[in-house]
């Protein structure tokens, strides 16, 4: 657990620094200096590429987390695992090419009929998919080696710095939008190359295959889990990206751009959880291998409690400042106000669910998580199809929140029945109540009109109240321990 804490802290630092940089670039500069349609083009390129990259991974990320402990032996080159991982990626990319050239014509024709310029950029999905695919594979490899901070740094911090550079170049008219798009694609691709060289520097790249190790029950189990991983991995990415694609289908690229920017503000709620989601699965897999259910129960309890605490604070801070958000964003984005609300709530629900997906996925009952994800995807698509034509981008956000709620209820019921894990208590209710109380008190005051002062005073008052109320009520032992560490006078004598 000490390793989890250390890597989680480092990853969290990278994530928060990345969030600050990302807020400047994606939250402020992109909506101000790119049109809604241009933002939509960028979003669609990423959405399609993420979908294709997940499909092309052939589910091997799931198999890596589950079975790498059986391969792990640095003296033996991890028994040829890296060459196997690379080969799977090449096979998956070849399959993607077949799909890409099958759908390219109809999509470009449809976009051209709508007079959308997205058709001119569709080819950029090819390189993006390749680099997204191999980043996913290299990153999961580094995570199971307990070297997760490199991928976090490259993806969350370094990449965002380069995106900021690209936007500044465009802002000062040093490059055209075409040049910006090429720069942006290169920026998203570079972390893959750097992560490969990092693994090589750490002596974890072995090119000699050893297919003799991959035989019998191990080969059959990995194949079965990878097949499952294709469905669950693709479904999970589809859930997060299908709304943008359907908005473009039912509305237009400009609405996609507005949704993408306001969706970003809603995701600020869940960003702190990324470090936990990246690190914990490896330890859950190891705990299952040792049949240590007490450790799994403890991890789930703490993740549900602490993530709900953090998520509630961030969500309420965000909604307290919602009018300030639209003083930052251009007026054209006001239609995305309730996108922020519902996406923020969806992410808060996800945080409150803890690591339920990771627990089911790393157990022998992993196929049930696949079933729940498919139900989740089906419900998300259905609700998007119903709500987007009626409510526009707000409908897409409502669909995301509703389907997330159903998904988490299904997982909770299953984990309770199968593993007898029930992580919730009155402490979770206390967190929500302290948040509501701090929100109401903060909202009662009048604040200066100046943007920075308004945000600063509101946020400071709410944060102080929220921290004090949660400390006094003792909602989280970890939280109180952290507070007492930096304020020694609060320690009980």
HELIX and SHEET records of a PDB file:
HELIX    1   1 UNK A    2  UNK A   22  1                                  21    
HELIX    2   2 UNK A   23  UNK A   29  3                                   7    
HELIX    3   3 UNK A   30  UNK A   33  1                                   4    
HELIX    4   4 UNK A   36  UNK A   56  1                                  21    
HELIX    5   5 UNK A   60  UNK A   71  1                                  12    
HELIX    6   6 UNK A   74  UNK A   80  5                                   7    
HELIX    7   7 UNK A   81  UNK A  113  1                                  33    
HELIX    8   8 UNK A  117  UNK A  124  5                                   8    
HELIX    9   9 UNK A  125  UNK A  144  1                                  20    
HELIX   10  10 UNK A  148  UNK A  152  1                                   5    
HELIX   11  11 UNK A  153  UNK A  158  3                                   6    
HELIX   12  12 UNK A  159  UNK A  171  1                                  13    
HELIX   13  13 UNK A  177  UNK A  201  1                                  25    
HELIX   14  14 UNK A  216  UNK A  250  1                                  35    
HELIX   15  15 UNK A  253  UNK A  267  1                                  15    
HELIX   16  16 UNK A  271  UNK A  273  5                                   3    
HELIX   17  17 UNK A  274  UNK A  289  1                                  16    
HELIX   18  18 UNK A  293  UNK A  320  1                                  28    
HELIX   19  19 UNK A  322  UNK A  328  1                                   7    
HELIX   20  20 UNK A  331  UNK A  336  5                                   6    
HELIX   21  21 UNK A  337  UNK A  352  1                                  16    
HELIX   22  22 UNK A  356  UNK A  361  1                                   6    
HELIX   23  23 UNK A  366  UNK A  391  1                                  26    
HELIX   24  24 UNK A  393  UNK A  419  1                                  27    
HELIX   25  25 UNK A  426  UNK A  444  1                                  19    
HELIX   26  26 UNK A  451  UNK A  473  1                                  23    
HELIX   27  27 UNK A  477  UNK A  486  1                                  10    
HELIX   28  28 UNK A  488  UNK A  490  5                                   3    
END                                                                             
